[in-house]
Amino acid sequence: MTTYHNATLLPSPHCDARPDGAVVNMLVIHNISLPPSQFGTSGIRDLFMGELDPTEHPFYQELAGLRVSAHCVIYRTGKVEQFVPFNERAWHAGLSTFQGKSRCNDFSIGIELEGTDTLAYTNEQYAALTELTEFIVKHYPDITLGRIVGHNDIAPGRKTDPGQAFDWARYRKSLTHLI
């Protein structure tokens, strides 16, 4: 399955084919807010669609020309938007390594949570993340509990998300089929 039935589909131009023979076997959890620490804006959507106006906010000037995406974004309300089909490579991990293997975008699915490292995520986000994770793992069974990681785990020193506010214990306990 390449799309999630509970997501609004918005096809991002910032993706491409996975390498031949790539096996999707990792899920990466991120966070994002645009402008930083502001929620409910169109900034995330605009960035992933290549439509971010660098004159709209001073921080956006730092992102001008950036070509990034994630497979899905879960907003504070629990709403899910999907930007890249799961069978394609989203550009979410950047320079990254997991268990000695680099180029994590080649074999991972990226989920962004609207949030920051230090502000608690919402109950709606945890519920949506659990449901989405269960859907993904059903279709990509090589993603095991030990292969669900934070961006900070695959890009240490460069990335900190999903941050200290993300409740890994709560999330992992919710994945009853993987425990």
Summary of the structure (lengths in Angstrom):
residues: 179
radius of gyration: 15.1
end to end distance: 23.3
largest distance: 46.8
contacts: 564
relative contact order: 0.23
helix: 26%
strand: 20%
